[in-house]
Amino acid sequence: MRIKTLLVGLAIPTLGMAQNYDLPNPDNAPAPCHPVPHERQILWNETEFYAFFHYGMNTFTGKEWGFGDEDEAIYAPLAMPNPEQWVTSVKAAGMRGGIAVVKHHDGFCLWPTATTTHSIVNAGNDYGKNANIPQLFATASVKHGMKYGFYISPWDRNSAHYGKDTYVTEVFLKQCEELAAYGSDQFEMWFDGARGGDGYYGGEGGSRNIDAEIYYDVPNLRARVHRIAPNCIMWGVGGEARWIGNESGYAGETDWAMTDYLSETVVREEGDINGWFWNPGESDAKATSGGWFWHNGETMKSAERLFQMYLETVGRNATLILNCPPNQYGVLPDQTVNELVKLGKLLHNRLAWPVEGLNEPATDLAKVATIEVSDTRTGGKYEVGNLTDGDKETYWGTNDGDLDATITLTWNTPQVIRYLVMQEPIKLGQRIKDFMIEYSEDGATWTELCPDMQTTTVGYKRIIPLNGSTSNSYGDGYRAMKLRITILDSRACPLLSNLNVY
Ligand code: FUL
């Protein structure tokens, strides 16, 4: 270490500045292709698929947006709310965590906060008063090995402070800090984009409108929560992950994890190859037919429809936060639970997604193939075997300047193939921008697969239904002796950490 410092120090006056700071690189490690994610964004991305639980005052009024003037006594659960049931139900679908809504736009807080009396402290019955939702939810999540976080609406129609400076300093930031204290290991805090309008505003009424970027003191908000919960992604207004631009459960087929700042819908869905900061997409979508909150008579979407959503979000370099609303008993209804179990089976049987209690995953055919690549980066650490070793830290890649490559999988006997999964080691940036997939049944003649799909970006994860259809992806599959992936272009030498074929 001392020798290196000395050499750099001596070299400065005599050599060009750029070389003087080159670090030794004995493994020929590829340079990152900027921008790159923060470590907490990588951890967040690895959650992939998690739940949203909209529950609160609206569950009892039947509204989607409460006005803020609701009497606290209306919040009166018909049984003790059971967040542990929420957590175990979504775990059966293969989800890895969840976000509980603990304050919606009506301002009613599902924990005893020091900032307002509009909270469970004044609930209509003991079930309501005694169920501290963030606490129960955090405890249940930890018990079941699930990640957790909270939705706290910045817009608060109950608070007389809303729109004034005092709301941010005396109410909102304090509430975020109170919630951060429910678990320093929480993975995401969710802030919706609503930014004012009509409200009860503590009885003063009127319309209040704010500029979210300035009003919520975002840099301070981020810093104060990260001081308590360092790996907590500040979603939306927090600027660490972006809304995917729709609430229908899809991302763009092309999806970059970078953007410039606030962007129009197409950039939200597709990101921006020239974006200057790492701002990966999250898709929020409803598993039920109607609103975000539970309403009598609403039905659950089918497991097949939810599987399609998964392919169009997680399979396109976004994460999926799927809303499953608890009812007035404080539990997920049976219909929800049953469909979630079916979804877990589909993910496990088709994509080998790990689901507790299920032990017959789809066979990963990449593991039994012979894989040849056109190029391998020198340095001894970037071999093709890294694609299938199950280690997210190792990767295959090409030499600097080689922006295209082929990867060919060959089986001894033809295999029926339906899905291709690829992952880039995103800590080195998102690189691949164009690829093509072909298969051969006889080992000699090639046919392109899903030619109408944008086979452009990969990112943290890309899942390609090989028949090109997300709504009917399973189908008959293709009998293949060989499968060839041609990377046609990349922002820097392409790298892949994982490859699966099912
Ligand atoms: C939106 C809110 O206005 C909806 O009520 C819901 O909570 C959704 C997830 O975010 O911005």
Residues whose N, C-alpha, C, O or C-beta is under 5 A from the ligand:
A	BS01	FUL	E64 D192 G193 A194 W292
